[in-house]
Amino acid sequence: MFKILYGWDNKDTFLHSLSFWQVINLHAVLLLGQNSSMTPREARAEAIRKFDPERKELKFLLEQALNSPDPKM
């Protein structure tokens, strides 16, 4: 089903299992968690603008959220 590539971890597998709109929604939620002055509409627009099929920025934001000693959400 999924092509497992060398160097992938659980986060990569998870992120690449998401549909386009799931990626956009997750990215928007993570952006909102980092920037309280951003509106949901702005976060969604930025997530669409910054869509990356490789999901590198999204993985970075996810790792920040998971590993933060002081989560903002």
mmCIF file of the N, C-alpha and C atoms, coordinates in Angstrom:
data_MODEL
# 
_entry.id   MODEL 
# 
loop_
_atom_site.group_PDB 
_atom_site.id 
_atom_site.type_symbol 
_atom_site.label_atom_id 
_atom_site.label_alt_id 
_atom_site.label_comp_id 
_atom_site.label_asym_id 
_atom_site.label_entity_id 
_atom_site.label_seq_id 
_atom_site.pdbx_PDB_ins_code 
_atom_site.Cartn_x 
_atom_site.Cartn_y 
_atom_site.Cartn_z 
_atom_site.occupancy 
_atom_site.B_iso_or_equiv 
_atom_site.pdbx_formal_charge 
_atom_site.auth_seq_id 
_atom_site.auth_comp_id 
_atom_site.auth_asym_id 
_atom_site.auth_atom_id 
_atom_site.pdbx_PDB_model_num 
ATOM 1   N N  . MET A 1 1  ? 0.823  -1.188 0.000  1.00 0.00 ? 1  MET A N  1 
ATOM 2   C CA . MET A 1 1  ? 0.000  0.000  0.000  1.00 0.00 ? 1  MET A CA 1 
ATOM 3   C C  . MET A 1 1  ? 0.865  1.249  0.000  1.00 0.00 ? 1  MET A C  1 
ATOM 4   N N  . PHE A 1 2  ? 1.702  1.426  1.013  1.00 0.00 ? 2  PHE A N  1 
ATOM 5   C CA . PHE A 1 2  ? 2.607  2.570  1.043  1.00 0.00 ? 2  PHE A CA 1 
ATOM 6   C C  . PHE A 1 2  ? 4.013  2.100  0.725  1.00 0.00 ? 2  PHE A C  1 
ATOM 7   N N  . LYS A 1 3  ? 4.672  2.875  -0.047 1.00 0.00 ? 3  LYS A N  1 
ATOM 8   C CA . LYS A 1 3  ? 6.054  2.556  -0.371 1.00 0.00 ? 3  LYS A CA 1 
ATOM 9   C C  . LYS A 1 3  ? 6.922  3.016  0.794  1.00 0.00 ? 3  LYS A C  1 
ATOM 10  N N  . ILE A 1 4  ? 7.514  2.074  1.496  1.00 0.00 ? 4  ILE A N  1 
ATOM 11  C CA . ILE A 1 4  ? 8.358  2.404  2.626  1.00 0.00 ? 4  ILE A CA 1 
ATOM 12  C C  . ILE A 1 4  ? 9.758  2.696  2.101  1.00 0.00 ? 4  ILE A C  1 
ATOM 13  N N  . LEU A 1 5  ? 10.207 3.906  2.355  1.00 0.00 ? 5  LEU A N  1 
ATOM 14  C CA . LEU A 1 5  ? 11.509 4.336  1.882  1.00 0.00 ? 5  LEU A CA 1 
ATOM 15  C C  . LEU A 1 5  ? 12.510 4.309  3.015  1.00 0.00 ? 5  LEU A C  1 
ATOM 16  N N  . TYR A 1 6  ? 13.743 4.132  2.675  1.00 0.00 ? 6  TYR A N  1 
ATOM 17  C CA . TYR A 1 6  ? 14.807 4.158  3.671  1.00 0.00 ? 6  TYR A CA 1 
ATOM 18  C C  . TYR A 1 6  ? 14.819 5.507  4.367  1.00 0.00 ? 6  TYR A C  1 
ATOM 19  N N  . GLY A 1 7  ? 14.872 5.493  5.682  1.00 0.00 ? 7  GLY A N  1 
ATOM 20  C CA . GLY A 1 7  ? 14.928 6.730  6.435  1.00 0.00 ? 7  GLY A CA 1 
ATOM 21  C C  . GLY A 1 7  ? 13.574 7.252  6.886  1.00 0.00 ? 7  GLY A C  1 
ATOM 22  N N  . TRP A 1 8  ? 12.474 6.628  6.501  1.00 0.00 ? 8  TRP A N  1 
ATOM 23  C CA . TRP A 1 8  ? 11.162 7.073  6.946  1.00 0.00 ? 8  TRP A CA 1 
ATOM 24  C C  . TRP A 1 8  ? 10.947 6.640  8.383  1.00 0.00 ? 8  TRP A C  1 
ATOM 25  N N  . ASP A 1 9  ? 10.279 7.473  9.138  1.00 0.00 ? 9  ASP A N  1 
ATOM 26  C CA . ASP A 1 9  ? 9.896  7.096  10.488 1.00 0.00 ? 9  ASP A CA 1 
ATOM 27  C C  . ASP A 1 9  ? 8.370  7.130  10.577 1.00 0.00 ? 9  ASP A C  1 
ATOM 28  N N  . ASN A 1 10 ? 7.832  6.954  11.768 1.00 0.00 ? 10 ASN A N  1 
ATOM 29  C CA . ASN A 1 10 ? 6.380  6.915  11.934 1.00 0.00 ? 10 ASN A CA 1 
ATOM 30  C C  . ASN A 1 10 ? 5.706  8.214  11.504 1.00 0.00 ? 10 ASN A C  1 
ATOM 31  N N  . LYS A 1 11 ? 6.361  9.344  11.744 1.00 0.00 ? 11 LYS A N  1 
ATOM 32  C CA . LYS A 1 11 ? 5.764  10.627 11.353 1.00 0.00 ? 11 LYS A CA 1 
ATOM 33  C C  . LYS A 1 11 ? 5.667  10.743 9.835  1.00 0.00 ? 11 LYS A C  1 
ATOM 34  N N  . ASP A 1 12 ? 6.715  10.307 9.132  1.00 0.00 ? 12 ASP A N  1 
ATOM 35  C CA . ASP A 1 12 ? 6.682  10.335 7.664  1.00 0.00 ? 12 ASP A CA 1 
ATOM 36  C C  . ASP A 1 12 ? 5.552  9.451  7.141  1.00 0.00 ? 12 ASP A C  1 
ATOM 37  N N  . THR A 1 13 ? 5.450  8.246  7.678  1.00 0.00 ? 13 THR A N  1 
ATOM 38  C CA . THR A 1 13 ? 4.415  7.322  7.241  1.00 0.00 ? 13 THR A CA 1 
ATOM 39  C C  . THR A 1 13 ? 3.038  7.915  7.491  1.00 0.00 ? 13 THR A C  1 
ATOM 40  N N  . PHE A 1 14 ? 2.852  8.494  8.681  1.00 0.00 ? 14 PHE A N  1 
ATOM 41  C CA . PHE A 1 14 ? 1.573  9.122  9.005  1.00 0.00 ? 14 PHE A CA 1 
ATOM 42  C C  . PHE A 1 14 ? 1.262  10.268 8.045  1.00 0.00 ? 14 PHE A C  1 
ATOM 43  N N  . LEU A 1 15 ? 2.207  11.175 7.870  1.00 0.00 ? 15 LEU A N  1 
ATOM 44  C CA . LEU A 1 15 ? 1.965  12.344 7.022  1.00 0.00 ? 15 LEU A CA 1 
ATOM 45  C C  . LEU A 1 15 ? 1.677  11.964 5.579  1.00 0.00 ? 15 LEU A C  1 
ATOM 46  N N  . HIS A 1 16 ? 2.343  10.947 5.068  1.00 0.00 ? 16 HIS A N  1 
ATOM 47  C CA . HIS A 1 16 ? 2.129  10.536 3.680  1.00 0.00 ? 16 HIS A CA 1 
ATOM 48  C C  . HIS A 1 16 ? 0.881  9.682  3.505  1.00 0.00 ? 16 HIS A C  1 
ATOM 49  N N  . SER A 1 17 ? 0.240  9.303  4.617  1.00 0.00 ? 17 SER A N  1 
ATOM 50  C CA . SER A 1 17 ? -1.023 8.568  4.519  1.00 0.00 ? 17 SER A CA 1 
ATOM 51  C C  . SER A 1 17 ? -2.219 9.512  4.431  1.00 0.00 ? 17 SER A C  1 
ATOM 52  N N  . LEU A 1 18 ? -1.983 10.811 4.664  1.00 0.00 ? 18 LEU A N  1 
ATOM 53  C CA . LEU A 1 18 ? -3.067 11.792 4.665  1.00 0.00 ? 18 LEU A CA 1 
ATOM 54  C C  . LEU A 1 18 ? -3.408 12.264 3.255  1.00 0.00 ? 18 LEU A C  1 
ATOM 55  N N  . SER A 1 19 ? -4.687 12.574 3.063  1.00 0.00 ? 19 SER A N  1 
ATOM 56  C CA . SER A 1 19 ? -5.115 13.153 1.789  1.00 0.00 ? 19 SER A CA 1 
ATOM 57  C C  . SER A 1 19 ? -4.673 14.616 1.736  1.00 0.00 ? 19 SER A C  1 
ATOM 58  N N  . PHE A 1 20 ? -4.831 15.231 0.573  1.00 0.00 ? 20 PHE A N  1 
ATOM 59  C CA . PHE A 1 20 ? -4.457 16.640 0.406  1.00 0.00 ? 20 PHE A CA 1 
ATOM 60  C C  . PHE A 1 20 ? -5.146 17.521 1.445  1.00 0.00 ? 20 PHE A C  1 
ATOM 61  N N  . TRP A 1 21 ? -6.467 17.365 1.588  1.00 0.00 ? 21 TRP A N  1 
ATOM 62  C CA . TRP A 1 21 ? -7.214 18.230 2.500  1.00 0.00 ? 21 TRP A CA 1 
ATOM 63  C C  . TRP A 1 21 ? -6.905 17.930 3.960  1.00 0.00 ? 21 TRP A C  1 
ATOM 64  N N  . GLN A 1 22 ? -6.590 16.704 4.283  1.00 0.00 ? 22 GLN A N  1 
ATOM 65  C CA . GLN A 1 22 ? -6.164 16.384 5.647  1.00 0.00 ? 22 GLN A CA 1 
ATOM 66  C C  . GLN A 1 22 ? -4.834 17.056 5.960  1.00 0.00 ? 22 GLN A C  1 
ATOM 67  N N  . VAL A 1 23 ? -3.928 17.080 4.982  1.00 0.00 ? 23 VAL A N  1 
ATOM 68  C CA . VAL A 1 23 ? -2.644 17.761 5.158  1.00 0.00 ? 23 VAL A CA 1 
ATOM 69  C C  . VAL A 1 23 ? -2.873 19.256 5.376  1.00 0.00 ? 23 VAL A C  1 
ATOM 70  N N  . ILE A 1 24 ? -3.756 19.851 4.576  1.00 0.00 ? 24 ILE A N  1 
ATOM 71  C CA . ILE A 1 24 ? -4.052 21.280 4.704  1.00 0.00 ? 24 ILE A CA 1 
ATOM 72  C C  . ILE A 1 24 ? -4.636 21.580 6.077  1.00 0.00 ? 24 ILE A C  1 
ATOM 73  N N  . ASN A 1 25 ? -5.589 20.773 6.519  1.00 0.00 ? 25 ASN A N  1 
ATOM 74  C CA . ASN A 1 25 ? -6.224 21.009 7.815  1.00 0.00 ? 25 ASN A CA 1 
ATOM 75  C C  . ASN A 1 25 ? -5.238 20.847 8.968  1.00 0.00 ? 25 ASN A C  1 
ATOM 76  N N  . LEU A 1 26 ? -4.401 19.829 8.920  1.00 0.00 ? 26 LEU A N  1 
ATOM 77  C CA . LEU A 1 26 ? -3.402 19.628 9.975  1.00 0.00 ? 26 LEU A CA 1 
ATOM 78  C C  . LEU A 1 26 ? -2.416 20.791 9.999  1.00 0.00 ? 26 LEU A C  1 
ATOM 79  N N  . HIS A 1 27 ? -1.958 21.197 8.833  1.00 0.00 ? 27 HIS A N  1 
ATOM 80  C CA . HIS A 1 27 ? -1.014 22.313 8.737  1.00 0.00 ? 27 HIS A CA 1 
ATOM 81  C C  . HIS A 1 27 ? -1.651 23.584 9.306  1.00 0.00 ? 27 HIS A C  1 
ATOM 82  N N  . ALA A 1 28 ? -2.909 23.844 8.972  1.00 0.00 ? 28 ALA A N  1 
ATOM 83  C CA . ALA A 1 28 ? -3.601 25.033 9.472  1.00 0.00 ? 28 ALA A CA 1 
ATOM 84  C C  . ALA A 1 28 ? -3.726 24.997 10.996 1.00 0.00 ? 28 ALA A C  1 
ATOM 85  N N  . VAL A 1 29 ? -4.055 23.856 11.547 1.00 0.00 ? 29 VAL A N  1 
ATOM 86  C CA . VAL A 1 29 ? -4.183 23.736 13.009 1.00 0.00 ? 29 VAL A CA 1 
ATOM 87  C C  . VAL A 1 29 ? -2.836 23.981 13.685 1.00 0.00 ? 29 VAL A C  1 
ATOM 88  N N  . LEU A 1 30 ? -1.774 23.437 13.127 1.00 0.00 ? 30 LEU A N  1 
ATOM 89  C CA . LEU A 1 30 ? -0.454 23.642 13.705 1.00 0.00 ? 30 LEU A CA 1 
ATOM 90  C C  . LEU A 1 30 ? -0.020 25.102 13.594 1.00 0.00 ? 30 LEU A C  1 
ATOM 91  N N  . LEU A 1 31 ? -0.359 25.747 12.491 1.00 0.00 ? 31 LEU A N  1 
ATOM 92  C CA . LEU A 1 31 ? -0.050 27.177 12.342 1.00 0.00 ? 31 LEU A CA 1 
ATOM 93  C C  . LEU A 1 31 ? -0.828 28.013 13.357 1.00 0.00 ? 31 LEU A C  1 
ATOM 94  N N  . LEU A 1 32 ? -2.085 27.683 13.571 1.00 0.00 ? 32 LEU A N  1 
ATOM 95  C CA . LEU A 1 32 ? -2.897 28.407 14.550 1.00 0.00 ? 32 LEU A CA 1 
ATOM 96  C C  . LEU A 1 32 ? -2.338 28.241 15.959 1.00 0.00 ? 32 LEU A C  1 
ATOM 97  N N  . GLY A 1 33 ? -1.820 27.064 16.252 1.00 0.00 ? 33 GLY A N  1 
ATOM 98  C CA . GLY A 1 33 ? -1.239 26.824 17.567 1.00 0.00 ? 33 GLY A CA 1 
ATOM 99  C C  . GLY A 1 33 ? 0.000  27.651 17.816 1.00 0.00 ? 33 GLY A C  1 
ATOM 100 N N  . GLN A 1 34 ? 0.716  27.978 16.774 1.00 0.00 ? 34 GLN A N  1 
ATOM 101 C CA . GLN A 1 34 ? 1.934  28.773 16.914 1.00 0.00 ? 34 GLN A CA 1 
ATOM 102 C C  . GLN A 1 34 ? 1.674  30.267 16.890 1.00 0.00 ? 34 GLN A C  1 
ATOM 103 N N  . ASN A 1 35 ? 0.604  30.681 16.234 1.00 0.00 ? 35 ASN A N  1 
ATOM 104 C CA . ASN A 1 35 ? 0.357  32.108 16.031 1.00 0.00 ? 35 ASN A CA 1 
ATOM 105 C C  . ASN A 1 35 ? -1.078 32.430 16.430 1.00 0.00 ? 35 ASN A C  1 
ATOM 106 N N  . SER A 1 36 ? -1.272 32.916 17.646 1.00 0.00 ? 36 SER A N  1 
ATOM 107 C CA . SER A 1 36 ? -2.619 33.184 18.151 1.00 0.00 ? 36 SER A CA 1 
ATOM 108 C C  . SER A 1 36 ? -3.289 34.382 17.469 1.00 0.00 ? 36 SER A C  1 
ATOM 109 N N  . SER A 1 37 ? -2.533 35.219 16.809 1.00 0.00 ? 37 SER A N  1 
ATOM 110 C CA . SER A 1 37 ? -3.128 36.369 16.129 1.00 0.00 ? 37 SER A CA 1 
ATOM 111 C C  . SER A 1 37 ? -3.644 36.019 14.733 1.00 0.00 ? 37 SER A C  1 
ATOM 112 N N  . MET A 1 38 ? -3.364 34.820 14.268 1.00 0.00 ? 38 MET A N  1 
ATOM 113 C CA . MET A 1 38 ? -3.785 34.383 12.944 1.00 0.00 ? 38 MET A CA 1 
ATOM 114 C C  . MET A 1 38 ? -5.220 33.855 13.014 1.00 0.00 ? 38 MET A C  1 
ATOM 115 N N  . THR A 1 39 ? -6.023 34.169 12.015 1.00 0.00 ? 39 THR A N  1 
ATOM 116 C CA . THR A 1 39 ? -7.387 33.649 11.955 1.00 0.00 ? 39 THR A CA 1 
ATOM 117 C C  . THR A 1 39 ? -7.365 32.274 11.286 1.00 0.00 ? 39 THR A C  1 
ATOM 118 N N  . PRO A 1 40 ? -8.389 31.464 11.525 1.00 0.00 ? 40 PRO A N  1 
ATOM 119 C CA . PRO A 1 40 ? -8.455 30.161 10.848 1.00 0.00 ? 40 PRO A CA 1 
ATOM 120 C C  . PRO A 1 40 ? -8.418 30.275 9.322  1.00 0.00 ? 40 PRO A C  1 
ATOM 121 N N  . ARG A 1 41 ? -9.059 31.301 8.785  1.00 0.00 ? 41 ARG A N  1 
ATOM 122 C CA . ARG A 1 41 ? -9.051 31.499 7.328  1.00 0.00 ? 41 ARG A CA 1 
ATOM 123 C C  . ARG A 1 41 ? -7.640 31.802 6.827  1.00 0.00 ? 41 ARG A C  1 
ATOM 124 N N  . GLU A 1 42 ? -6.906 32.635 7.561  1.00 0.00 ? 42 GLU A N  1 
ATOM 125 C CA . GLU A 1 42 ? -5.520 32.954 7.191  1.00 0.00 ? 42 GLU A CA 1 
ATOM 126 C C  . GLU A 1 42 ? -4.631 31.717 7.291  1.00 0.00 ? 42 GLU A C  1 
ATOM 127 N N  . ALA A 1 43 ? -4.828 30.931 8.333  1.00 0.00 ? 43 ALA A N  1 
ATOM 128 C CA . ALA A 1 43 ? -4.026 29.724 8.512  1.00 0.00 ? 43 ALA A CA 1 
ATOM 129 C C  . ALA A 1 43 ? -4.275 28.735 7.377  1.00 0.00 ? 43 ALA A C  1 
ATOM 130 N N  . ARG A 1 44 ? -5.528 28.578 7.004  1.00 0.00 ? 44 ARG A N  1 
ATOM 131 C CA . ARG A 1 44 ? -5.852 27.658 5.903  1.00 0.00 ? 44 ARG A CA 1 
ATOM 132 C C  . ARG A 1 44 ? -5.259 28.158 4.590  1.00 0.00 ? 44 ARG A C  1 
ATOM 133 N N  . ALA A 1 45 ? -5.356 29.463 4.337  1.00 0.00 ? 45 ALA A N  1 
ATOM 134 C CA . ALA A 1 45 ? -4.790 30.034 3.103  1.00 0.00 ? 45 ALA A CA 1 
ATOM 135 C C  . ALA A 1 45 ? -3.278 29.844 3.067  1.00 0.00 ? 45 ALA A C  1 
ATOM 136 N N  . GLU A 1 46 ? -2.621 30.046 4.203  1.00 0.00 ? 46 GLU A N  1 
ATOM 137 C CA . GLU A 1 46 ? -1.167 29.850 4.249  1.00 0.00 ? 46 GLU A CA 1 
ATOM 138 C C  . GLU A 1 46 ? -0.804 28.383 4.064  1.00 0.00 ? 46 GLU A C  1 
ATOM 139 N N  . ALA A 1 47 ? -1.589 27.491 4.648  1.00 0.00 ? 47 ALA A N  1 
ATOM 140 C CA . ALA A 1 47 ? -1.327 26.057 4.492  1.00 0.00 ? 47 ALA A CA 1 
ATOM 141 C C  . ALA A 1 47 ? -1.461 25.640 3.027  1.00 0.00 ? 47 ALA A C  1 
ATOM 142 N N  . ILE A 1 48 ? -2.445 26.181 2.336  1.00 0.00 ? 48 ILE A N  1 
ATOM 143 C CA . ILE A 1 48 ? -2.618 25.874 0.915  1.00 0.00 ? 48 ILE A CA 1 
ATOM 144 C C  . ILE A 1 48 ? -1.451 26.443 0.108  1.00 0.00 ? 48 ILE A C  1 
ATOM 145 N N  . ARG A 1 49 ? -1.083 27.675 0.429  1.00 0.00 ? 49 ARG A N  1 
ATOM 146 C CA . ARG A 1 49 ? 0.016  28.339 -0.287 1.00 0.00 ? 49 ARG A CA 1 
ATOM 147 C C  . ARG A 1 49 ? 1.333  27.597 -0.087 1.00 0.00 ? 49 ARG A C  1 
ATOM 148 N N  . LYS A 1 50 ? 1.542  27.057 1.094  1.00 0.00 ? 50 LYS A N  1 
ATOM 149 C CA . LYS A 1 50 ? 2.812  26.409 1.413  1.00 0.00 ? 50 LYS A CA 1 
ATOM 150 C C  . LYS A 1 50 ? 2.775  24.889 1.233  1.00 0.00 ? 50 LYS A C  1 
ATOM 151 N N  . PHE A 1 51 ? 1.722  24.369 0.564  1.00 0.00 ? 51 PHE A N  1 
ATOM 152 C CA . PHE A 1 51 ? 1.629  22.914 0.403  1.00 0.00 ? 51 PHE A CA 1 
ATOM 153 C C  . PHE A 1 51 ? 2.883  22.372 -0.270 1.00 0.00 ? 51 PHE A C  1 
ATOM 154 N N  . ASP A 1 52 ? 3.423  21.324 0.324  1.00 0.00 ? 52 ASP A N  1 
ATOM 155 C CA . ASP A 1 52 ? 4.631  20.675 -0.170 1.00 0.00 ? 52 ASP A CA 1 
ATOM 156 C C  . ASP A 1 52 ? 4.369  19.178 -0.224 1.00 0.00 ? 52 ASP A C  1 
ATOM 157 N N  . PRO A 1 53 ? 4.409  18.575 -1.415 1.00 0.00 ? 53 PRO A N  1 
ATOM 158 C CA . PRO A 1 53 ? 4.168  17.136 -1.509 1.00 0.00 ? 53 PRO A CA 1 
ATOM 159 C C  . PRO A 1 53 ? 5.125  16.303 -0.633 1.00 0.00 ? 53 PRO A C  1 
ATOM 160 N N  . GLU A 1 54 ? 6.300  16.853 -0.372 1.00 0.00 ? 54 GLU A N  1 
ATOM 161 C CA . GLU A 1 54 ? 7.270  16.144 0.477  1.00 0.00 ? 54 GLU A CA 1 
ATOM 162 C C  . GLU A 1 54 ? 6.908  16.264 1.959  1.00 0.00 ? 54 GLU A C  1 
ATOM 163 N N  . ARG A 1 55 ? 6.091  17.258 2.305  1.00 0.00 ? 55 ARG A N  1 
ATOM 164 C CA . ARG A 1 55 ? 5.602  17.500 3.666  1.00 0.00 ? 55 ARG A CA 1 
ATOM 165 C C  . ARG A 1 55 ? 6.713  17.797 4.670  1.00 0.00 ? 55 ARG A C  1 
ATOM 166 N N  . LYS A 1 56 ? 7.794  18.436 4.209  1.00 0.00 ? 56 LYS A N  1 
ATOM 167 C CA . LYS A 1 56 ? 8.935  18.730 5.090  1.00 0.00 ? 56 LYS A CA 1 
ATOM 168 C C  . LYS A 1 56 ? 8.586  19.761 6.156  1.00 0.00 ? 56 LYS A C  1 
ATOM 169 N N  . GLU A 1 57 ? 7.966  20.876 5.758  1.00 0.00 ? 57 GLU A N  1 
ATOM 170 C CA . GLU A 1 57 ? 7.612  21.902 6.749  1.00 0.00 ? 57 GLU A CA 1 
ATOM 171 C C  . GLU A 1 57 ? 6.558  21.374 7.720  1.00 0.00 ? 57 GLU A C  1 
ATOM 172 N N  . LEU A 1 58 ? 5.606  20.616 7.198  1.00 0.00 ? 58 LEU A N  1 
ATOM 173 C CA . LEU A 1 58 ? 4.571  20.050 8.058  1.00 0.00 ? 58 LEU A CA 1 
ATOM 174 C C  . LEU A 1 58 ? 5.182  19.099 9.082  1.00 0.00 ? 58 LEU A C  1 
ATOM 175 N N  . LYS A 1 59 ? 6.136  18.298 8.658  1.00 0.00 ? 59 LYS A N  1 
ATOM 176 C CA . LYS A 1 59 ? 6.808  17.388 9.593  1.00 0.00 ? 59 LYS A CA 1 
ATOM 177 C C  . LYS A 1 59 ? 7.543  18.189 10.667 1.00 0.00 ? 59 LYS A C  1 
ATOM 178 N N  . PHE A 1 60 ? 8.191  19.279 10.264 1.00 0.00 ? 60 PHE A N  1 
ATOM 179 C CA . PHE A 1 60 ? 8.890  20.120 11.229 1.00 0.00 ? 60 PHE A CA 1 
ATOM 180 C C  . PHE A 1 60 ? 7.914  20.691 12.256 1.00 0.00 ? 60 PHE A C  1 
ATOM 181 N N  . LEU A 1 61 ? 6.767  21.215 11.794 1.00 0.00 ? 61 LEU A N  1 
ATOM 182 C CA . LEU A 1 61 ? 5.766  21.768 12.706 1.00 0.00 ? 61 LEU A CA 1 
ATOM 183 C C  . LEU A 1 61 ? 5.205  20.691 13.631 1.00 0.00 ? 61 LEU A C  1 
ATOM 184 N N  . LEU A 1 62 ? 4.981  19.504 13.092 1.00 0.00 ? 62 LEU A N  1 
ATOM 185 C CA . LEU A 1 62 ? 4.471  18.396 13.892 1.00 0.00 ? 62 LEU A CA 1 
ATOM 186 C C  . LEU A 1 62 ? 5.479  17.997 14.963 1.00 0.00 ? 62 LEU A C  1 
ATOM 187 N N  . GLU A 1 63 ? 6.750  17.900 14.587 1.00 0.00 ? 63 GLU A N  1 
ATOM 188 C CA . GLU A 1 63 ? 7.782  17.557 15.561 1.00 0.00 ? 63 GLU A CA 1 
ATOM 189 C C  . GLU A 1 63 ? 7.895  18.625 16.642 1.00 0.00 ? 63 GLU A C  1 
ATOM 190 N N  . GLN A 1 64 ? 7.775  19.893 16.264 1.00 0.00 ? 64 GLN A N  1 
ATOM 191 C CA . GLN A 1 64 ? 7.798  20.973 17.253 1.00 0.00 ? 64 GLN A CA 1 
ATOM 192 C C  . GLN A 1 64 ? 6.645  20.821 18.240 1.00 0.00 ? 64 GLN A C  1 
ATOM 193 N N  . ALA A 1 65 ? 5.461  20.560 17.720 1.00 0.00 ? 65 ALA A N  1 
ATOM 194 C CA . ALA A 1 65 ? 4.290  20.424 18.582 1.00 0.00 ? 65 ALA A CA 1 
ATOM 195 C C  . ALA A 1 65 ? 4.407  19.217 19.504 1.00 0.00 ? 65 ALA A C  1 
ATOM 196 N N  . LEU A 1 66 ? 4.935  18.117 18.993 1.00 0.00 ? 66 LEU A N  1 
ATOM 197 C CA . LEU A 1 66 ? 5.045  16.893 19.787 1.00 0.00 ? 66 LEU A CA 1 
ATOM 198 C C  . LEU A 1 66 ? 6.155  16.976 20.836 1.00 0.00 ? 66 LEU A C  1 
ATOM 199 N N  . ASN A 1 67 ? 7.217  17.697 20.542 1.00 0.00 ? 67 ASN A N  1 
ATOM 200 C CA . ASN A 1 67 ? 8.382  17.710 21.415 1.00 0.00 ? 67 ASN A CA 1 
ATOM 201 C C  . ASN A 1 67 ? 8.535  18.990 22.239 1.00 0.00 ? 67 ASN A C  1 
ATOM 202 N N  . SER A 1 68 ? 7.604  19.884 22.155 1.00 0.00 ? 68 SER A N  1 
ATOM 203 C CA . SER A 1 68 ? 7.709  21.151 22.867 1.00 0.00 ? 68 SER A CA 1 
ATOM 204 C C  . SER A 1 68 ? 7.495  20.951 24.363 1.00 0.00 ? 68 SER A C  1 
ATOM 205 N N  . PRO A 1 69 ? 8.396  21.477 25.194 1.00 0.00 ? 69 PRO A N  1 
ATOM 206 C CA . PRO A 1 69 ? 8.194  21.373 26.630 1.00 0.00 ? 69 PRO A CA 1 
ATOM 207 C C  . PRO A 1 69 ? 7.076  22.311 27.116 1.00 0.00 ? 69 PRO A C  1 
ATOM 208 N N  . ASP A 1 70 ? 6.732  23.316 26.302 1.00 0.00 ? 70 ASP A N  1 
ATOM 209 C CA . ASP A 1 70 ? 5.707  24.274 26.666 1.00 0.00 ? 70 ASP A CA 1 
ATOM 210 C C  . ASP A 1 70 ? 4.745  24.434 25.493 1.00 0.00 ? 70 ASP A C  1 
ATOM 211 N N  . PRO A 1 71 ? 3.842  23.463 25.287 1.00 0.00 ? 71 PRO A N  1 
ATOM 212 C CA . PRO A 1 71 ? 2.942  23.560 24.139 1.00 0.00 ? 71 PRO A CA 1 
ATOM 213 C C  . PRO A 1 71 ? 2.026  24.765 24.247 1.00 0.00 ? 71 PRO A C  1 
ATOM 214 N N  . LYS A 1 72 ? 1.748  25.361 23.086 1.00 0.00 ? 72 LYS A N  1 
ATOM 215 C CA . LYS A 1 72 ? 0.926  26.570 23.049 1.00 0.00 ? 72 LYS A CA 1 
ATOM 216 C C  . LYS A 1 72 ? -0.553 26.258 22.930 1.00 0.00 ? 72 LYS A C  1 
ATOM 217 N N  . MET A 1 73 ? -0.890 25.035 22.638 1.00 0.00 ? 73 MET A N  1 
ATOM 218 C CA . MET A 1 73 ? -2.298 24.673 22.474 1.00 0.00 ? 73 MET A CA 1 
ATOM 219 C C  . MET A 1 73 ? -2.867 24.180 23.774 1.00 0.00 ? 73 MET A C  1 
# 
